[in-house]
Amino acid sequence: MITVFIADDHPLVRKGLRDILLGEAGIQIVGEAATTQEVLDTVGVSRPDVLVTDLSMPGNSSLSMIEDLTQQLPNMSVLVVTIHPEERFALRALRAGAAGYLTKDSNPEEIVRAVRVLAEGKKFITPTVAEKLAQELGRDFRQPLHEALSNREFQIMRLLAKGAPAREIAERLSISIHTVNTYKSRIMEKMNMKSVTELTLYAIENRLID
């Protein structure tokens, strides 16, 4: 029996994934969560074979959550199922420890197949992601500026680029405004930028924000 934990902040999405997976023989849903903190608090109890998670949930960074869980639960595989296109976030998710990456417009059969592959301890890589990995391994030119950021810095950079004020970011991530400003300074320095406007233009040009 393959045990699966579903994490997504949208009840309809969780229900859709649950219905897809429960319709398959040998798959059991052992838990659900709507925030990254709920996942961190509960997934260790059920210890599923596969965690199916979104990348945009309330709470701390989903990428940081994946990093933490793959260290704490090395026998659990993480499948990201998200709205974000593969070319924007797949490599970052895989670096964080995810074993597979699919977008929410994937066929139900592909999601089931990915869960079964991950349950065997293997990785599920689509042709698009495989091509990006090949490009990453073969590139001999400078990485994009945002690739120098940590996952937390990347999360805050996207929020800044979307126009979120420091207070809002602090409340959303449960950190102090001083910490947000420290991250902001570090981001600006790493990316060699002078203003949030410049950061926003860069994020739009590189399709890092919607």
VENTAVEN-V396570 format. One record per pair of residues at least 24 apart in sequence whose C-alpha atoms are under 10 Angstrom apart, sorted by the first residue. I is the first residue (numbers start at 1). J is the second residue. Records with the same first field share a line. If there is no record, write none. Layout:
I: J / J
This chain:
1: 25 / 26 / 27 / 28 / 49 / 119
2: 26 / 27 / 28 / 29 / 30 / 48 / 49 / 50 / 115 / 116 / 118 / 119 / 120
3: 27 / 28 / 29 / 30 / 31 / 46 / 47 / 48 / 49 / 50 / 51 / 76 / 115 / 119
4: 28 / 29 / 30 / 31 / 32 / 43 / 46 / 47 / 48 / 49 / 50 / 51 / 52 / 76 / 77 / 78 / 115 / 119
5: 29 / 30 / 31 / 32 / 33 / 39 / 42 / 43 / 46 / 47 / 48 / 49 / 50 / 51 / 52 / 53 / 78
6: 30 / 31 / 32 / 33 / 34 / 39 / 43 / 48 / 50 / 51 / 52 / 53 / 54 / 79 / 81
7: 31 / 32 / 33 / 34 / 35 / 36 / 38 / 39 / 43 / 51 / 52 / 53 / 54 / 55 / 57 / 80 / 81
8: 32 / 33 / 34 / 35 / 36 / 39 / 52 / 53 / 54 / 55 / 56 / 57 / 58 / 81 / 82
9: 33 / 34 / 35 / 36 / 53 / 54 / 55 / 56 / 57 / 58
10: 34 / 35 / 54 / 57
13: 54 / 104
14: 52 / 53 / 54
16: 108
17: 52 / 81 / 104 / 108 / 111 / 112
19: 108
20: 108 / 109 / 111 / 112
21: 108 / 109 / 111 / 112 / 115
22: 112
23: 112
24: 109 / 112
26: 116
27: 112 / 115 / 116
33: 57
34: 58 / 59
35: 59 / 60 / 61 / 62
36: 60 / 61 / 62 / 63 / 64 / 65 / 66
37: 61 / 62 / 65
39: 65 / 66 / 69
40: 65 / 66 / 68 / 69
43: 69 / 73 / 76
44: 69 / 72 / 73 / 76
47: 73 / 75 / 76
48: 73 / 75 / 76 / 77 / 78 / 119
49: 73 / 74 / 75 / 76 / 77 / 78 / 115 / 116 / 118 / 119 / 120 / 121
50: 75 / 76 / 77 / 78 / 79 / 99 / 114 / 115 / 116 / 117 / 118 / 119 / 120 / 121
51: 76 / 77 / 78 / 79 / 80 / 98 / 115 / 118 / 119
52: 77 / 78 / 79 / 80 / 81 / 82 / 98 / 100 / 101 / 111 / 114 / 115
53: 78 / 79 / 80 / 81 / 82 / 98 / 101
54: 79 / 80 / 81 / 82 / 83 / 84 / 101 / 102 / 103 / 104
55: 80 / 81 / 82 / 83 / 84 / 89 / 93
56: 82 / 83 / 84
58: 172 / 173
59: 171 / 172 / 173 / 174
60: 152 / 155 / 172 / 173 / 174 / 175
61: 151 / 152 / 153 / 154 / 155 / 156 / 173
62: 93 / 96 / 151 / 152 / 155
63: 89 / 92 / 93 / 94 / 95 / 96 / 97 / 98 / 150 / 151 / 152 / 154 / 155
64: 93 / 96 / 97 / 150 / 151 / 152 / 155
65: 96 / 97
66: 93 / 94 / 95 / 96 / 97 / 98
67: 93 / 94 / 95 / 96 / 97 / 98 / 151
68: 96 / 97
69: 96 / 97 / 98
70: 96 / 97 / 98 / 99
71: 97
75: 119 / 121
76: 118 / 119 / 121
77: 115 / 117 / 118 / 119 / 120 / 121 / 122 / 123
78: 115 / 118 / 119 / 123
79: 111 / 114 / 115 / 118 / 123 / 124
80: 104
81: 105 / 106 / 111
82: 106
84: 208 / 209 / 210
85: 207
86: 126 / 128 / 129 / 132
87: 128 / 129 / 131 / 132 / 207
88: 206 / 207 / 208 / 209
89: 129 / 208
90: 125 / 128 / 129 / 130 / 132 / 133
91: 129 / 130 / 132 / 133 / 136
92: 147 / 150 / 151 / 154
93: 151
94: 123 / 125 / 129 / 133
95: 151
96: 151
98: 123 / 124
99: 123 / 124 / 125
100: 124 / 125 / 126 / 129
101: 125 / 126 / 129
102: 126 / 129
144: 191 / 206
145: 187 / 190 / 191 / 192 / 202
146: 187 / 190 / 191 / 202 / 203 / 206 / 208
147: 190 / 191
148: 187 / 190 / 191
149: 186 / 187 / 190 / 191
150: 187
152: 183
153: 180 / 183 / 184 / 186 / 187 / 190
154: 183 / 187 / 208
156: 180 / 183 / 184 / 187
157: 183 / 184 / 187 / 188 / 196 / 199 / 200 / 203 / 208 / 209
158: 199 / 200 / 203 / 204 / 208 / 209 / 210
159: 200 / 209
160: 184 / 196 / 197 / 199 / 200 / 203
161: 196 / 197 / 198 / 199 / 200 / 201 / 202 / 203 / 204 / 208 / 209
162: 196 / 197 / 199 / 200 / 203 / 204 / 208 / 209 / 210
163: 196 / 197 / 200
